[in-house]
Every structure is written in structure tokens, then in C-alpha cells.
Amino acid sequence: MENEIIGLITISMTVIGFITVWIKIGIDRGRQGEVLNRIERKSDKNEQDIAELKGETKNIQINIARHLGAVEAKIDFIRDTVTSLKGGRRAAEK
């Protein structure tokens, strides 16, 4: 009788332990799934941010090129003006 009770307790504890382990594994898988989903969302957001930054970089490059073109035109105008002034002085000196 005593051995049967000890046997039943042992079997019950084994079954409870086995069920507990499977529950723990299920909980861990659920947490792992949540972590993976969170990482995927962050990754997607980072990819969107990178795409936006690429667009902004392209706009900055276009603006810089536009400003450099304007500066170059002004420098050419100044060179032409200085050259014409030098030519006018030379003509006046002769």
C-alpha cells in the first residue's frame, strides 16, 4: 500500500514536471516570437528611415549643385568684369 502511494506520487510528480516543462517551453517560444516581431518592426522602421535619408541626401546634392552653378556663374561674371576693366585701362593708357 505504501509503495503504491509512493509510486502514484512519483508518477504524479513526473507528469506535473513534464507538463511544467512543456508550459515553460511554450511561454519561452511566445516571448521569443514577441522579441522577433519587435526586431522585425524595428528593422522595417530602420529601412524606411534609410530610404528617407537617401531621398534627403539626393535633395541636398541637388541643392548644392544648384548653388554651385549659381556661384560659378557669379565668378564667371566677376572674371569677365575684371577682364573688361583691365582691357579698358590698357586702352586708356595707350
Secondary structure, 3 states (H helix, E strand, C coil): CHHHHHHHHHHHHHHHHHHHHHHHHHHHHHHHHHHHHHHHHHHHHHHHHHHHHHHHHHHHHHHHHHHHHHHHHHHHHHHHHHHHHHHHHHHHHC
